[in-house]
Amino acid sequence: MSTTITGGMASSSRLPRPRRLAALLAVSLALNLCFIGGALWTRFREAPIQTASERFHRLAQSLDLSPIQQQAFDQYVSGMLTRGEHLRQASEPLMSEAWTELAKPDPDEAKVLQLLDEASGLRRDFQHDAVNATVSLLAILTPEQRAKFLAGERERRNEMRRRRAEEMR
């Protein structure tokens, strides 16, 4: 610390007490505003949309799969994506036809219900196939990998439920 004598008065490089207090308050205010801004940003920002392929890629990285497990995982992902696309292609015409029938002045309720039953059957078949494929994949994972896989899927399901609930508000 340097002190010089100027005209009989000691001059110090330190700020006077009131200025130090003002500087501390300014820094505190800036930090609080940054904190509040960050909290608001995380609360109100749109979550990035993640494709199924991106989600599966992240999941594979987190599981630290062996080469054999990676090959089985890749087959699982490919099968799930293919089955999902087949489900969409098969059920969309049924749903479209059901909506077309409902739009008529005198819709045939039995036809609409039959179309919805067909679409539900396709969905049920997809779910059965998905469960069988998932059980086969889980059989080759270690207990730790299995727990991580299931925890990730549960979290994804919970997030989807939260988003739907927010959309309903």
N, C-alpha and C positions, 0 to 999 in steps of 0.2 A: 504494500500500500504506500503510495507516495503522498507526502504532505509538503506543501510549499507555503511559504510565508509571503503574503502579498499585502502590503500596506498594513502590516501589523495583525492581519487576520489569517488564520490557518485555513487553507483550502484543501479539501479532501476529495478523492475521486468517487467517494460513495455518494449516493443520492440522499438528499435530505429525507427525513422520516416520512413526511406527508407524500412525497413523490414515490417512495418505495411502496407505501400502502396503496396508492393509486395504481401503480404498476402491477402489484399483486392482484388487486381487484380486477383489473383489465384482463390479466392472464386467466384468472378464475372464471370470469364471465365467458371468455373465448372457449375455454375447455368445456364449460357447461353447455354452451350453445352447440358445440360439436357433438357432445354426448346426446343431447336431445334430438339434434338433426339425424344422427345415426339411428337412434331408437325409432324415430318416425319413419325413416327410410326403410328399415327392415320390416316394420309393421305394414306399411302401405305399398311397398313395391310389388310388382307382379312377379310371381315365381317363374323362372325360366321354364319353358315347355321342354320336356325331355322326351325324346322318342324312345320306343321300346328298345331299339338297338343300342342307344346310348346308355340306357338303364342297365341292360344286360352286360354291356362292356364294363361299366363301373363295378357291377357286381362281381364279374369275373376277376377284375383286378384286386378287389378287396378280399376275395377268397384265397388268393395265392395258390392257384391250381397247378397240379403236376401236369406234364404233357398229356398223359392218358386222360386225366380228368378234364383238361381243357378241350380235348377232342370230343369227349362225351358232352361237355357243356355246350360246345358249338353246335353239335347235332340237336341238343335239346332246344337251344335258341332258334335254330333254323326251323325245327318242327313246330315250335310254338307260334312263330311268326307266320308260317305257312298255314297252319290250322286257323289262326285268327283271320287271315285274309280270306280263306275259303268260307269261314263263317259269315263274314261281311258280305261276300259276293252272293252267298246263298240266301241270306236273310233279308238283305235290302230289298230285293224285288217283292218278297212276301209282305214286308212292312209297307212298302210303297202301294202295293195293291190294296192292303187293308185301309190305308188312309184315303185312297181313291174311292173305295167303296163307302167309307164314312162320309165323304164329301157329297155323295149323292143325296137328292131330296128324300128318298126313301131307302136308306141303306139296308142291306141284307145282313142282319145281326149274326145269323148262323155262319155266313161266309166270312165275316170279319173274325169271329171267334176261331173258326177253323184255320184261317191264315195265321193268327196269333199263336195257336197251338203248334202249327208247323214250325214257326220261327222259334218258339220255346223249345221244341224238340231238338232243333239244330243246336241251340245254345247248350242244352243239357248234354248232348253228345260231345260237344266241344269240351265241356267241363270234365266229363268222364275221361276223355283222351288226355286232357291237360293234367289231371290228377295222376293218371297212370305214368305219364312221361316224367312228372315231377318226382314221384316215388322212385322211379328207376334212377333218376339223377341223384337223389338224396342217398341212395344205397351205396354209391361210390365215393361219397364225400366223407371226410373225417368228422367226428362228433363236433369239433370246433367249427369247421366249415359249414356243417349242416345247421348249427345254431345260428351262425352269422347269416346264412341264406334265409332261414325262416324269420329271423328278426328283421332283416331288410324287407322282406315281402310283407310282414305285418305292418311295418312302418309305412310302406307304400300304400297299403290298404287304408290305414288310419288317415293318412294325408288325403287320399281320395275322398273319404267320408267327410273330413273337415271342409274340403273345398266345396263339396256338394251342399253341405249345411250352410256355408257362407253364401252360396249362390241362391239358396232358398230364402235368404233374409230379404 
